[in-house]
Structures are given as structure tokens and as C-alpha cells.
Amino acid sequence: MGHPDGAHTHGHSGGGLGTVVLVIVIAALAAVAGAGLVAAGAWRLRSGRQDTARVLYRVTPAPPRASPLPSEPRPAIEAPREVHLHLYGVSAEEVAAAIRNRDNPR
């Protein structure tokens, strides 16, 4: 059937919104791909020059020091320099007997 004014219709594509979304998605993918290429190029450039400017640090051991210990060993128990006794509750006779027998202990 025809239209009396002579106009005719074709299939409707749903408007220009789908085309706009498709263009935006393609532009975003192109930007991401471009950023990826730039990053890959920078990484290759960086990894290629890594060996040329490397600074190496070497740890050197400290020189040996003289030992603070004496060269001859000392006896484990030395003779006392002074004897200081507290004789509480001991009679004078017991003290005198102990002094007399100090070189001959029982």
C-alpha cells in the first residue's frame, strides 16, 4: 500500500545511539592498545640498558683485630686477697681454736 503523499519507509536502524557507543568503544580500545605499545617500548628500552649503568657494591671483611683476652690463661679460682669473717654467735674460744687449726682443717 502506498502513501498518498508519495513518501515511503525503509527499515528502521534504531537511531544513531548504537553507532555512537560503537565509536566510543573502538576509540577506548585504540587508546588502551596505544598505551600498551608505549609501555612495552619503554620496558624494552629500560631492560636493554640495565647492564651498562649497573653499580656494584662489594662487602669487604673487616681486618682481624687482636684478641682482648690475655695470652696465658688465668687459674679458674684465685687465692683470696682478704678474708672478711662475720662470726655471730661464736665464742672467743671457738674463734681461737679455728685460728690455731687453720692450716690443719679436719
C-alpha positions as CSV (number, residue, x, y, z in Angstrom):
1,M,0.0,0.0,0.0
2,G,1.2,3.3,-0.8
3,H,1.1,6.6,1.0
4,P,-1.0,9.2,-0.6
5,D,1.8,11.9,-0.3
6,G,4.2,9.6,-2.1
7,A,6.6,9.0,0.9
8,H,7.9,5.6,1.5
9,T,9.7,4.0,4.5
10,H,12.8,1.8,4.8
11,G,13.8,-0.4,7.8
12,H,14.5,1.5,11.0
13,S,18.1,1.0,12.4
14,G,17.2,2.1,15.9
15,G,18.8,5.6,15.8
16,G,22.4,6.8,16.0
17,L,22.9,5.8,19.6
18,G,24.3,2.4,18.8
19,T,26.8,3.9,16.3
20,V,27.9,6.4,18.9
21,V,28.5,3.7,21.5
22,L,30.4,1.6,19.0
23,V,32.7,4.5,18.0
24,I,33.4,5.2,21.7
25,V,34.3,1.6,22.4
26,I,36.6,1.4,19.4
27,A,38.3,4.7,20.4
28,A,38.8,3.4,24.0
29,L,40.3,0.1,22.7
30,A,42.7,2.0,20.4
31,A,43.8,4.2,23.4
32,V,44.5,1.2,25.6
33,A,46.4,-0.6,22.8
34,G,48.5,2.6,22.2
35,A,49.3,2.9,25.9
36,G,50.3,-0.8,25.9
37,L,52.6,-0.3,23.0
38,V,54.3,2.7,24.6
39,A,54.7,0.8,27.9
40,A,56.2,-2.2,26.1
41,G,58.6,0.0,24.2
42,A,59.7,1.7,27.4
43,W,60.2,-1.6,29.1
44,R,62.3,-3.0,26.3
45,L,64.4,0.2,26.2
46,R,64.9,0.0,30.0
47,S,65.8,-3.7,30.1
48,G,68.2,-3.3,27.3
49,R,70.3,-0.6,29.1
50,Q,70.3,-2.2,32.5
51,D,73.7,-3.9,32.3
52,T,75.6,-0.7,31.2
53,A,74.9,1.5,34.2
54,R,75.0,-1.0,37.0
55,V,76.8,-0.1,40.2
56,L,78.2,-3.0,42.1
57,Y,78.9,-2.8,45.8
58,R,81.3,-5.3,47.4
59,V,81.3,-6.0,51.1
60,T,84.9,-6.4,52.3
61,P,85.5,-8.2,55.6
62,A,86.9,-6.2,58.5
63,P,90.6,-6.7,59.2
64,P,91.3,-9.1,62.1
65,R,91.7,-7.5,65.5
66,A,94.0,-8.5,68.3
67,S,92.2,-10.6,70.9
68,P,91.4,-8.7,74.1
69,L,92.0,-11.9,76.1
70,P,95.3,-12.5,77.9
71,S,97.8,-14.8,76.2
72,E,98.2,-17.0,79.2
73,P,95.1,-18.4,80.9
74,R,94.4,-17.4,84.5
75,P,93.5,-20.0,87.1
76,A,89.8,-20.6,87.5
77,I,89.8,-19.9,91.2
78,E,92.4,-17.5,92.6
79,A,93.5,-17.2,96.2
80,P,91.5,-14.6,98.1
81,R,93.3,-11.4,98.8
82,E,91.5,-10.8,102.0
83,V,89.2,-12.8,104.3
84,H,86.4,-10.9,106.0
85,L,84.6,-13.0,108.5
86,H,81.4,-12.4,110.4
87,L,81.4,-14.7,113.4
88,Y,78.0,-14.1,115.0
89,G,77.1,-16.4,117.9
90,V,80.6,-17.9,118.1
91,S,82.5,-17.8,121.3
92,A,86.1,-16.4,121.6
93,E,87.4,-19.9,122.5
94,E,85.9,-21.3,119.3
95,V,87.5,-18.5,117.2
96,A,90.9,-19.1,118.9
97,A,90.7,-22.8,118.1
98,A,89.8,-22.1,114.5
99,I,92.7,-19.8,114.1
100,R,95.1,-22.3,115.7
101,N,93.9,-25.0,113.3
102,R,93.6,-23.0,110.1
103,D,96.5,-24.8,108.5
104,N,95.2,-28.2,109.6
105,P,91.5,-28.5,108.7
106,R,89.7,-31.7,109.7
